[in-house]
Amino acid sequence: SFEEIPKPVVRQANRCLLDFIGCYWGGLAVQQSRSLLKLVHEINPKPEASLWGTAMKAGMAEAAFGHGCIGHHLEYDDGISLGAHWGSETIPAILAMAEHTGCGGKEVLAAMVVAYETGNRVSQAFSSKLLSHGVHFPCVMGVFGTASGVARLAGLSVSQTAESMGNACLTPMAPYLPAFSGAPI
């Protein structure tokens, strides 16, 4: 529960949330970002989640995808060595779910702590191997944190959370070309 999270962890979760929001608004200034949000809305205009900085809404998954891409665009979002950019990978999905279900700030922060903790643990086991093979490990590992954080908000049981993390294994892998070549995200 939120009450069980140590105060320094709550402060850090708040910093991570503010970091992601700042990175998102910085990325939103890139011209293609508005085009991405328009496309996200066109793909699924179901009004489940706001598309930040616009009057549009979209399905939760599509909104989370768009927000994550924009938040990661400038490569300033939080990250850890052999971890990932958990903010751009987990926070958009958690906030989309929170908006859709009406969860409050304490629940969002608790879900973020679960997401970061899970993502870090899975990532530490696999990321160095993925990186050595040219695989973009943040996107591969981020799905585990996202699945666990959203499962926390959705109130899923331990076995349902494990199943959602199992489904996360189906996420496609991406090459690490931008990091190696300087290509834009």
Secondary structure as GFF3:
##gff-version 3
##sequence-region A 1 185
A	DSSP	three_ten_helix	2	4	.	.	.	ID=ss1
A	DSSP	alpha_helix	7	28	.	.	.	ID=ss2
A	DSSP	alpha_helix	31	43	.	.	.	ID=ss3
A	DSSP	beta_strand	49	50	.	.	.	ID=ss4
A	DSSP	beta_strand	57	58	.	.	.	ID=ss5
A	DSSP	alpha_helix	60	72	.	.	.	ID=ss6
A	DSSP	alpha_helix	86	101	.	.	.	ID=ss7
A	DSSP	alpha_helix	105	132	.	.	.	ID=ss8
A	DSSP	alpha_helix	137	154	.	.	.	ID=ss9
A	DSSP	alpha_helix	158	168	.	.	.	ID=ss10
A	DSSP	alpha_helix	177	181	.	.	.	ID=ss11
###
